[in-house]
Amino acid sequence: MVDSTSPSAFTAAVVGAGPIGLAAAAHLVRRGLGVEVFEAGSGIAAHLQSYSHVRLFSPWRYNVDSAARALLEGTGWAMPDPEGLPTAGELVERYLGPLAAHSALQPHIHFGYRVLDISRVGFDKLKTAGREHADFVLQVQTAEGVKEVRAQAVIDASGTWGQPNPMGIHGLFALGELAAQEHIAYGMPDILGSGRSSYAGRSVMVVGAGHSAAGNLLALAALAQDEPGTRVHWAVRGKDLRKIFGGGSADGLPARGALGTRLRDLVERGLIVLHQGFGVQAIERDGGRMTVRAIDPTLAPVEGVDEIIVAAGSRPDLSLARELRTRLDPWIESTEALADLIDPNLHSCGTVRPHGHKELAHPEPGFFAIGAKSYGRAPNFLMATGYEQARSVVAAIAGDWVAADQVQLDLPQTGVCSVDLSEPPTGQTYAAPGCCGGPVVQDTSACCALDEAEKAKGSGGCGCTSAAAPTASKAVSLQVAPAKTSCCG
Ligand SMILES: Cc1cc2nc3c(=O)[nH]c(=O)nc-3n(C[C@H](O)[C@H](O)[C@H](O)COP(=O)(O)OP(=O)(O)OC[C@H]3O[C@@H](n4cnc5c(N)ncnc54)[C@H](O)[C@@H]3O)c2cc1C
């Protein structure tokens, strides 16, 4: 355990014992480097544990890191069925638990250690000369008070799930949201299990349009079948449901595609009452119930709501690294170099071209944010992406630049990749979205192999950039265009 004195050997501090933090620790161990993992929760993967009932949409073959697997197989551990879909709880129980218990890792994982701040020993953010030679110092909240620990490299894998977005349309709390907290859950409560009594026979509104919202809605619809009187409202701020309902059978992860397909069916059968274009502005308490108002005054408020579940994404805690020199995208709050690849204003792909230490580097040598945190506010992070990030970043920390530069990852395609996420002009509809996915070879502006192949032929690509805009850049303004770039695939 590092303390306030300099460690004698090289030590990397890993913030967070989620799947990506533990993968980074496994890669460090495999390379013979020292590692100390600091986890705020009382056990591993606190975020996954909070939705342990949720069945993941990616099968085991995408969910296990290569270095972790090598460590585990040395203990006689057997890889679960590669095509099986674990719940988040099973991922912890069958993979992350045994990994954290491995003798090479277990003594170096510190639970109940919340990292508060990271800096360089003797250097505030302003001071330049010699800072790259200074150790990192982490201030950590523990049961015994705040401690300082030192390390020569820091990998921040603290995720974003701990900072859910509020439900207000402005990105702020809706008026009345804070006062109604006892009737609002954020994320994915266990609707069919421990949370059942909160929702059975009640009028429940789900706010959000991503996979978590979809999972909540499917669980509520199942509850409504068993528990008469359960009513399900769904508020989404957008009006275009193509992205929400997803790629269906074109999705490379069938379970992910099926989420949207099942949801569409429930909406069409009237079992879920959909409120489109419903950006929530205010919640008013009406006796024991709530009235939810949209910012659009032409939309009728939803009255008689008992409980609200907000699944509107999450945002990174940027306070940890405020004393470090980081380069973040101003609005995605991801590592800056990743932003063009993942900006949901430009991409609906969900698959992102493979990337490694170069894209994840900051002006502060030795500091990397990886995992869900590296995506900032952008959704669609996949564990497989994070495992490759961990491998490349640890190779860079070890000075193995050949391995660090060889980023290889073949992600499943989402079946959704449209360039223009704006609403179609009145009276016009856009064509169904095409597909994206698979590996990218060279073209850094491409999000996938299909996109790259199209660009090589001189076209605008398969959906991540328009013909009028040859590179995928945040500078590209999205204009409403009656004919959008056709997608390959
Ligand atoms: C509902 C849901 C379903 C998903 N399904 C899939 C799927 O099927 N397939 C897939 O590939 N991806 C899926 N994802 C996306 C992603 O892979 C997961 O979010 C994954 O858990 C991200 O791993 P991570 O290690 O980066 O972060 P996290 O799992 O969020 O772990 C971060 C850890 O850091 C700890 N921490 C936070 N702050 C601090 C601090 N200050 N100090 C110390 N510790 C701290 C937390 O307690 C936590 O244990 C899903 C995400 C969600 C939310």
The ligand as an SDF file (V2000), in Angstrom:
LIG
                    3D

 53 58  0  0  0  0  0  0  0  0999 V2000
  -27.6460   -0.4350  -17.2210 C   0  0  0  0  0  0  0  0  0  0  0  0
  -26.3900   -0.6040  -18.0180 C   0  0  0  0  0  0  0  0  0  0  0  0
  -26.2220   -1.7130  -18.8330 C   0  0  0  0  0  0  0  0  0  0  0  0
  -25.0510   -1.8730  -19.5750 C   0  0  0  0  0  0  0  0  0  0  0  0
  -24.9220   -2.9720  -20.3650 N   0  0  0  0  0  0  0  0  0  0  0  0
  -23.7680   -3.1620  -21.0390 C   0  0  0  0  0  0  0  0  0  0  0  0
  -23.5710   -4.3470  -21.8300 C   0  0  0  0  0  0  0  0  0  0  0  0
  -24.4450   -5.1840  -21.9650 O   0  0  0  0  0  0  0  0  0  0  0  0
  -22.3820   -4.4960  -22.4540 N   0  0  0  0  0  0  0  0  0  0  0  0
  -21.3800   -3.5740  -22.3690 C   0  0  0  0  0  0  0  0  0  0  0  0
  -20.3150   -3.7880  -22.9360 O   0  0  0  0  0  0  0  0  0  0  0  0
  -21.5470   -2.4400  -21.6630 N   0  0  0  0  0  0  0  0  0  0  0  0
  -22.7050   -2.2120  -20.9960 C   0  0  0  0  0  0  0  0  0  0  0  0
  -22.8710   -1.0640  -20.2560 N   0  0  0  0  0  0  0  0  0  0  0  0
  -21.8610    0.0130  -20.3620 C   0  0  0  0  0  0  0  0  0  0  0  0
  -20.5370   -0.1540  -19.5860 C   0  0  0  0  0  0  0  0  0  0  0  0
  -19.8180   -1.2380  -20.0620 O   0  0  0  0  0  0  0  0  0  0  0  0
  -20.7170   -0.2590  -18.1040 C   0  0  0  0  0  0  0  0  0  0  0  0
  -21.2350    0.9770  -17.6670 O   0  0  0  0  0  0  0  0  0  0  0  0
  -19.4110   -0.5540  -17.3500 C   0  0  0  0  0  0  0  0  0  0  0  0
  -19.7430   -0.8320  -16.0290 O   0  0  0  0  0  0  0  0  0  0  0  0
  -18.3830    0.5680  -17.3850 C   0  0  0  0  0  0  0  0  0  0  0  0
  -17.2620    0.1410  -16.6560 O   0  0  0  0  0  0  0  0  0  0  0  0
  -16.2440    1.1340  -15.9240 P   0  0  0  0  0  0  0  0  0  0  0  0
  -15.2990    0.2530  -15.1910 O   0  0  0  0  0  0  0  0  0  0  0  0
  -15.7050    2.1180  -16.8870 O   0  0  0  0  0  0  0  0  0  0  0  0
  -17.1210    1.9920  -14.8890 O   0  0  0  0  0  0  0  0  0  0  0  0
  -18.0780    1.5390  -13.7090 P   0  0  0  0  0  0  0  0  0  0  0  0
  -18.5920    0.1740  -13.8920 O   0  0  0  0  0  0  0  0  0  0  0  0
  -19.0620    2.6410  -13.5820 O   0  0  0  0  0  0  0  0  0  0  0  0
  -17.1370    1.4800  -12.4350 O   0  0  0  0  0  0  0  0  0  0  0  0
  -16.6030    2.6290  -11.8180 C   0  0  0  0  0  0  0  0  0  0  0  0
  -16.1800    2.2760  -10.4010 C   0  0  0  0  0  0  0  0  0  0  0  0
  -15.5080    3.4090   -9.8510 O   0  0  0  0  0  0  0  0  0  0  0  0
  -15.9580    3.6170   -8.5220 C   0  0  0  0  0  0  0  0  0  0  0  0
  -15.7760    5.0490   -8.1950 N   0  0  0  0  0  0  0  0  0  0  0  0
  -16.4830    6.1000   -8.6580 C   0  0  0  0  0  0  0  0  0  0  0  0
  -15.9860    7.2450   -8.1840 N   0  0  0  0  0  0  0  0  0  0  0  0
  -14.9270    6.9150   -7.4110 C   0  0  0  0  0  0  0  0  0  0  0  0
  -13.9880    7.6720   -6.6500 C   0  0  0  0  0  0  0  0  0  0  0  0
  -14.0250    8.9930   -6.5950 N   0  0  0  0  0  0  0  0  0  0  0  0
  -13.0240    7.0120   -5.9650 N   0  0  0  0  0  0  0  0  0  0  0  0
  -12.9530    5.6320   -6.0060 C   0  0  0  0  0  0  0  0  0  0  0  0
  -13.8280    4.8880   -6.6960 N   0  0  0  0  0  0  0  0  0  0  0  0
  -14.7870    5.5120   -7.4110 C   0  0  0  0  0  0  0  0  0  0  0  0
  -17.4120    3.1830   -8.5430 C   0  0  0  0  0  0  0  0  0  0  0  0
  -17.8740    2.8700   -7.2430 O   0  0  0  0  0  0  0  0  0  0  0  0
  -17.3640    1.9770   -9.4790 C   0  0  0  0  0  0  0  0  0  0  0  0
  -17.1230    0.7720   -8.7930 O   0  0  0  0  0  0  0  0  0  0  0  0
  -24.0250   -0.8860  -19.5090 C   0  0  0  0  0  0  0  0  0  0  0  0
  -24.1960    0.2290  -18.6820 C   0  0  0  0  0  0  0  0  0  0  0  0
  -25.3610    0.3750  -17.9400 C   0  0  0  0  0  0  0  0  0  0  0  0
  -25.4960    1.6050  -17.0620 C   0  0  0  0  0  0  0  0  0  0  0  0
  1  2  1  0
  2  3  1  0
  2 52  2  0
  3  4  2  0
  4  5  1  0
  4 50  1  0
  5  6  2  0
  6  7  1  0
  6 13  1  0
  7  8  2  0
  7  9  1  0
  9 10  1  0
 10 11  2  0
 10 12  1  0
 12 13  2  0
 13 14  1  0
 14 15  1  0
 14 50  1  0
 15 16  1  0
 16 17  1  0
 16 18  1  0
 18 19  1  0
 18 20  1  0
 20 21  1  0
 20 22  1  0
 22 23  1  0
 23 24  1  0
 24 25  2  0
 24 26  1  0
 24 27  1  0
 27 28  1  0
 28 29  2  0
 28 30  1  0
 28 31  1  0
 31 32  1  0
 32 33  1  0
 33 34  1  0
 33 48  1  0
 34 35  1  0
 35 36  1  0
 35 46  1  0
 36 37  1  0
 36 45  1  0
 37 38  2  0
 38 39  1  0
 39 40  1  0
 39 45  2  0
 40 41  1  0
 40 42  2  0
 42 43  1  0
 43 44  2  0
 44 45  1  0
 46 47  1  0
 46 48  1  0
 48 49  1  0
 50 51  2  0
 51 52  1  0
 52 53  1  0
M  END
$$$$
